[in-house]
Amino acid sequence: GIRHYGHIQTVLLFVLIFSILVLVIPGLFAVDLSFYNPILPKGFSGLLSAMPMLFFSYAGFETLAQAAGETKDPTGTLPMIFVKGVMAAVLIFFFMSFVAFGVLPAETLAQSQSAMADVADVYLPPWGSSVVAMGAMCAFLTSINGAILVPSRMLFVFSEDRLLPPFLAAVHPKWRTPHVSLIISGIICTGLVWSKSAYFLLSIGLFGIFIIYIMQGLALVFLPTINKPLYDSAKFKPPVWVLYILGSVIVISMGFFLFQIIADVILWALVGVFIGTIVYLLGKKSGEKEGFDYTARMKQDYLFVEE
């Protein structure tokens, strides 16, 4: 299953990169720098208001770690992929934004339903906007694929660790995929799409992203004391005080961004937390009833890292 997924993602990525090159390279010669005066038309407060939404564009990087079990030698290959991937994404987003805001006024882009295609219409021949629109569709499809794959793998891993009911770790006998988790992820994604509100979908997604980042920040702070063997086994091991600073900055900044959007999704968030807590307690109870050794499983995880 994962092999077919990888092939599809690769094809979509090539189409996406081609469309970006078609948009950006000619666009650099069409930029009108007067559109950048002033550089922050809404001021610094406007920048802070827009920052939470930007995280959705960069949210795919942690999915590499969450799907690490599907890769060969993840501890050897993934670290540099993270670094190279982040650098490439930053450059791509910078040049796309530079061209877009240098070709059309910010007010026009804000009202557009297909911003990049509208930008392409300014300086490309008629076929250019079609290529860019196709690239936008590929970007959407690659994001959807990841949105379905990663939650299913997370459900699978949590179930294997007996933090969720064991049926979620079921693997299809023919396709060797966690079909139960995939079906559940697909149903949730479909249900969210039926809401027909892009802002609601974005806010729900950001709520989950910020919660995950806050938990990761807390994990950085408490890792050296709560799970010292795992910290000692790390190949890249910053000093403890560095972890404290980084973890604290992450928790505070993500908490600030979460506070900006939580009013729009608080009811749904509480419902999700309630349901998730019930499922977690059922899974933990099932694991304890089976005599599952959670401490040994944690030790197994960091011994795997050492290998």
Secondary structure, 3 states (H helix, E strand, C coil): CHHHHHHHHHHHHHHHHHHHHHHHHHHCCCCCHHHHCCCCCCHHHHHHHHHHHHHHHHCCCHHHHHCHHHCCCHHHHHHHHHHHHHHHHHHHHHHHHHHHHHHCCHHHHHHCCCHHHHHHHHHCCHHHHHHHHHHHHHHHHHHHHHHHHHHHHHHHHHHHCCCCCHHHHCCCCCCCCCHHHHHHHHHHHHHHHCCCCHHHHHHHHHHHHHHHHHHHHHHHHHHHHHCHHHHHHCCCCCCHHHHHHHHHHHHHHHHHHHHHHHHHHHHHHHHHHHHHHHHHHHHHHHHHHCCCCHHHHHHHHHHHHHC
